[in-house]
Amino acid sequence: MTSLKPFPTNPTEQAEDALRLLEALHRLRGLGWRTVTVDRLVRIANGDDTAMPPHPADAPKSARGTYHR
């Protein structure tokens, strides 16, 4: 399992991390995903671009559903 990076002390970095997670959650809801693994959320919080779900406007039909790793 991926480990969470240390919490940043800089308020700007904290805001960027929070906005990144919020963007991911909006995409998840837009795709109809009802569950997501903690590992994926940790990877998103750590800045892993491959863990971000696709944007709902240009996502393939295979990306829609209820559960994705």
C-alpha positions as CSV (number, residue, x, y, z in Angstrom):
1,M,0.0,0.0,0.0
2,T,1.2,3.5,-0.8
3,S,2.1,5.7,2.2
4,L,0.9,9.3,2.5
5,K,3.6,12.0,2.1
6,P,4.1,14.2,5.1
7,F,1.6,17.0,5.6
8,P,3.0,20.2,4.1
9,T,3.6,23.2,6.5
10,N,3.2,25.8,3.7
11,P,-0.4,27.0,3.4
12,T,-0.1,27.2,-0.3
13,E,0.9,23.6,-0.7
14,Q,-1.9,22.6,1.7
15,A,-4.4,24.4,-0.5
16,E,-3.0,22.8,-3.6
17,D,-3.3,19.3,-2.1
18,A,-6.9,20.0,-1.0
19,L,-7.9,21.4,-4.4
20,R,-6.4,18.3,-6.1
21,L,-8.5,16.0,-3.9
22,L,-11.6,18.0,-4.5
23,E,-11.0,17.9,-8.3
24,A,-10.6,14.2,-8.1
25,L,-13.8,13.8,-6.1
26,H,-15.8,15.9,-8.6
27,R,-14.5,13.8,-11.4
28,L,-15.4,10.6,-9.5
29,R,-18.9,11.7,-9.0
30,G,-19.2,12.9,-12.6
31,L,-18.2,9.4,-13.8
32,G,-20.7,7.7,-11.5
33,W,-18.0,6.0,-9.3
34,R,-19.5,5.2,-5.9
35,T,-16.4,3.6,-4.4
36,V,-12.7,4.3,-4.7
37,T,-9.7,2.6,-3.0
38,V,-7.8,4.4,-0.2
39,D,-4.7,3.6,-2.1
40,R,-5.9,5.6,-5.1
41,L,-6.8,8.6,-2.9
42,V,-3.4,8.5,-1.3
43,R,-1.7,8.4,-4.7
44,I,-3.9,11.4,-5.8
45,A,-2.9,13.3,-2.6
46,N,0.7,12.5,-3.2
47,G,0.5,14.1,-6.7
48,D,0.4,11.0,-8.9
49,D,-1.2,12.1,-12.1
50,T,-1.9,8.6,-13.3
51,A,-4.2,8.1,-10.3
52,M,-6.4,11.0,-11.2
53,P,-9.7,9.8,-12.8
54,P,-10.3,11.0,-16.4
55,H,-12.4,14.1,-16.9
56,P,-16.1,13.1,-17.3
57,A,-16.4,15.1,-20.6
58,D,-13.8,13.1,-22.4
59,A,-13.8,9.8,-20.5
60,P,-14.4,6.6,-22.5
61,K,-17.4,4.5,-21.6
62,S,-15.2,1.9,-19.9
63,A,-14.2,4.5,-17.3
64,R,-17.8,4.9,-16.2
65,G,-19.1,2.6,-13.5
66,T,-19.2,2.2,-9.8
67,Y,-15.7,0.8,-8.8
68,H,-12.2,1.4,-10.1
69,R,-8.8,0.8,-8.7
